[in-house]
Amino acid sequence: MTREDWHNRAASLQIDGRGLIDGKRVASLSEETFASISPIDGRLLTDVALMGAQDVDLAVASARRTFEAGVWSGRAPAERKAVLRRLADLIRAHRDELALLETLDMGKPISDSTSIDVRATSNCFDWYGEAIDKIYDEVAPTAANTLALVTKEPLGVVAAVVPWNFPMLMAAWKVAPALAMGNSVVLKPAEQSSLTALRLGELALEAGVPPGVFNVVTGLGPEVGRALGLHMDVDGLFFTGSTQVGKYFMEYAAQSNLKKIGLELGGKSPNIILKSYRDTAHAAQTSARSAFFNQGEMCTCPSRLIVERAVHDEVVEVLTKTAAEFVPGDPLDPATTMGALVDHRHTERVLGFVDTAREDGADLRLGGTRERAETGGCYVAPTIFDNVRNEMRVAQQEIFGPMLSVIPVDSVDEAIKVANDSCYGLASAVWTDDLSTAHHVSRGIRAGLVYVNCYDCDDMTVPFGGFKQSGIGRDKSLHALDKYAELKTTWIALGR
Ligand code: NDP
């Protein structure tokens, strides 16, 4: 489709902003709504239901009722698999509609929405559906006169609270394993990006997920997110977003029913380019592409580029050249590689780091400007700060925008020390051809993900999550299924 095709399609889109509870699209009990504004150009997309604690009560009650009735939890894994795989097919069949909603709602380029977000979301439902009828429970090696069964059971009512940077995919990373395991789910999307979550809920119904097993509640975090966190009848709450809000969820759990909490939080990922890597230009190109992908709105954004001084000048030169591939453009143009930031408030916050960096003594090498202001949208040029010291605020705080800090160092061990000098520990990378150095650095870095001579490799088969204040628990892979299950031990006496 061309840019014009996407614009025409956007103009004729009918968007329903009501929530989804007990299998029905519903307004909030208060009948209040909030405006869903596109960061592309400020257009009003629709009015979304502004739900509150009482709406959450209805959604949780519906999830509880269906869970206890066994309409989903009681079905054979092979039956759940068939439904989840049908849902994956439906997501693929609605690729253009879902991609368009995602791009309009949060600003990412349409070519990324179609080729990455929709594809990865359908793959996620396929993968957990496919996995769930291949997992066996255990018989423990106890004495011959007993039988001890160790079985996994669904948690019950699972709530998922997700952010706006990959709205549909982050929802899928929680909802797919939770449903595969047999739970009933209440999903709360970010207020900036409710639209694909609502369509996902509808498609799940069409695929055969029984009404009430997958509910979507829309509204604001401090109302709806908090109500889910404090709810006495939610058994587990799984969150992706900022570290600050992750801490709130731990408090909510402690203040209520000690529900299980899973957190995928922020990052300030170190990316180390050493002189022992044969192709400095390739390392720098990949680093720039990974940092500016998705407008830099990524928890794994390699925002701290730690460079051995011997290759510093070449790295900065290539970074600056590669950044030219990321000119902010119309997100509905398939040729665009950098879209809009999520909203004006976030854009102001991101641009604020230009002054912060200057005050702290960093050199602005590229960008730092608002772009395409005439569109009414939220665009920021790719930005590179050089000669950053790790204690500076641009190196310590998560910016979540297209901003990259270059931190020169003098040795491998200094690089590891700088890499670990952060409250976060999500992703990291090292570029070197020396095998021992690669192992030394990857063992030395306290992070959930270490890339060697690459960045942002991705596959459903590997766990994703962080050390330190980057979170608790892992998304993706078979390991993620454990979060949505309770482990039960059953002792059976065998005769005399
Ligand atoms: P938040 O952590 O504020 O929001 C994520 C989710 O939590 C949203 O659904 C939000 O709801 C909800 N929420 C917000 N406040 C509360 C609360 N008090 N109680 C319960 N739920 C709440 O992230 P933002 O969207 O505001 O982004 C801010 C920063 O978070 C970014 O700059 C970045 O640093 C980080 N972030 C990290 C992400 C990651 O993938 N690790 C993803 C997105 C953001 P609502 O927005 O509807 O109010």
Residues whose N, C-alpha, C, O or C-beta is under 5 A from the ligand:
A	BS01	NDP	V161 V162 P163 W164 N165 K188 P189 A190 E191 G219 L220 G221 P222 G225 R226 T240 G241 S242 V245 Y248 E264 L265 G266 C299 E398 I399 F400
